Amino acid sequence: MTVLALLHHAGGSAAVFRRLTRLLPAHIEPIVPELPGRGRRWREPALHTAAKAVGDLTKLLVREVGADDDLAIFGHSMGAYLGLGVAA
């Protein structure tokens, strides 16, 4: 299985990828995390540094992605920047 992490832009939420996730083939499992203060996590205090956001996303992906799964990361704008940090 290939897991595809979709990281939203600054000021956005996971909702921006709703249509895309429905169009993916069955062998790709999308994970659309949200940062604290956004979307489903709106009650959590927002993060104010890229390092903290990368740490939050990394912890989430470590929990969600199986050891035998391949991971691909797609980020839009700020999500691309954070995705590079997660990949590193």
The 8 nearest C-alpha neighbors of each residue, nearest first, counted from 0:
[[1, 68, 26, 27, 2, 69, 28, 67],
 [2, 0, 69, 27, 68, 70, 28, 3],
 [1, 3, 28, 70, 27, 29, 69, 71],
 [2, 4, 29, 71, 72, 70, 30, 28],
 [3, 5, 72, 30, 31, 29, 73, 71],
 [4, 6, 31, 73, 74, 72, 3, 30],
 [7, 5, 74, 78, 73, 4, 31, 75],
 [8, 6, 78, 75, 12, 11, 13, 74],
 [7, 9, 77, 78, 11, 76, 75, 10],
 [10, 8, 11, 77, 7, 78, 76, 12],
 [9, 11, 8, 12, 37, 7, 77, 36],
 [12, 10, 8, 9, 7, 13, 15, 37],
 [11, 13, 38, 14, 7, 37, 33, 15],
 [12, 14, 15, 31, 16, 33, 7, 32],
 [13, 15, 17, 12, 16, 38, 11, 18],
 [16, 14, 13, 17, 12, 11, 7, 18],
 [15, 17, 19, 14, 18, 13, 20, 5],
 [18, 16, 14, 20, 19, 15, 21, 13],
 [19, 17, 21, 20, 16, 22, 15, 14],
 [18, 20, 22, 16, 21, 17, 23, 15],
 [19, 21, 22, 17, 18, 23, 16, 29],
 [22, 20, 18, 19, 23, 17, 24, 16],
 [23, 21, 19, 20, 24, 18, 25, 17],
 [22, 24, 20, 21, 27, 25, 19, 28],
 [25, 23, 26, 27, 22, 28, 21, 20],
 [24, 26, 27, 23, 28, 0, 22, 1],
 [25, 27, 24, 0, 1, 28, 23, 2],
 [28, 26, 1, 25, 2, 24, 29, 0],
 [27, 29, 2, 3, 1, 26, 30, 0],
 [30, 28, 3, 2, 4, 20, 27, 31],
 [29, 31, 4, 3, 32, 5, 28, 2],
 [30, 32, 5, 13, 4, 29, 6, 33],
 [33, 31, 30, 13, 6, 34, 5, 56],
 [34, 32, 13, 12, 37, 38, 35, 31],
 [33, 35, 37, 36, 32, 40, 52, 45],
 [34, 36, 45, 40, 43, 37, 44, 41],
 [35, 37, 41, 45, 43, 40, 44, 42],
 [38, 36, 41, 40, 35, 34, 12, 33],
 [39, 37, 12, 40, 41, 33, 13, 36],
 [38, 40, 41, 37, 33, 42, 36, 12],
 [41, 39, 35, 37, 38, 36, 42, 43],
 [42, 40, 36, 37, 38, 43, 39, 35],
 [43, 41, 40, 36, 44, 35, 39, 37],
 [42, 44, 35, 36, 41, 40, 45, 37],
 [45, 43, 36, 35, 42, 46, 41, 40],
 [46, 44, 36, 35, 43, 47, 34, 37],
 [47, 45, 48, 52, 51, 35, 44, 36],
 [46, 48, 45, 49, 51, 52, 50, 44],
 [49, 47, 50, 51, 46, 52, 53, 45],
 [48, 50, 52, 51, 53, 81, 47, 46],
 [49, 51, 53, 48, 52, 54, 84, 81],
 [52, 50, 54, 48, 53, 49, 55, 46],
 [51, 53, 49, 55, 54, 50, 56, 46],
 [54, 52, 50, 56, 51, 55, 85, 81],
 [55, 53, 51, 57, 52, 56, 50, 58],
 [54, 56, 52, 58, 53, 57, 51, 59],
 [57, 55, 59, 53, 58, 54, 60, 52],
 [56, 58, 54, 60, 59, 55, 85, 53],
 [59, 57, 61, 55, 56, 60, 54, 62],
 [58, 60, 56, 62, 57, 61, 63, 55],
 [59, 61, 63, 57, 62, 58, 64, 56],
 [60, 62, 58, 59, 63, 64, 57, 65],
 [63, 61, 59, 60, 64, 58, 65, 57],
 [64, 62, 60, 61, 59, 65, 30, 58],
 [65, 63, 60, 61, 62, 68, 66, 2],
 [64, 66, 68, 67, 63, 62, 61, 69],
 [65, 67, 68, 64, 69, 61, 63, 70],
 [68, 66, 65, 69, 0, 64, 1, 70],
 [69, 67, 65, 0, 66, 1, 70, 64],
 [68, 70, 1, 2, 0, 67, 71, 64],
 [71, 69, 2, 1, 3, 68, 72, 4],
 [70, 72, 3, 2, 4, 73, 69, 1],
 [73, 71, 4, 3, 5, 82, 74, 70],
 [74, 72, 5, 4, 6, 79, 71, 75],
 [79, 73, 75, 78, 6, 5, 82, 7],
 [74, 76, 78, 79, 8, 7, 77, 6],
 [75, 77, 8, 78, 79, 74, 80, 9],
 [78, 76, 8, 80, 79, 9, 75, 81],
 [77, 79, 74, 6, 75, 7, 81, 8],
 [74, 80, 78, 82, 75, 76, 77, 81],
 [79, 81, 77, 83, 78, 82, 84, 76],
 [80, 82, 84, 78, 83, 79, 53, 77],
 [83, 81, 79, 85, 84, 80, 78, 74],
 [84, 82, 86, 80, 81, 85, 87, 79],
 [83, 85, 81, 87, 82, 86, 53, 80],
 [84, 86, 82, 87, 83, 53, 57, 81],
 [87, 85, 83, 84, 82, 72, 57, 81],
 [86, 84, 85, 83, 82, 53, 81, 57]]
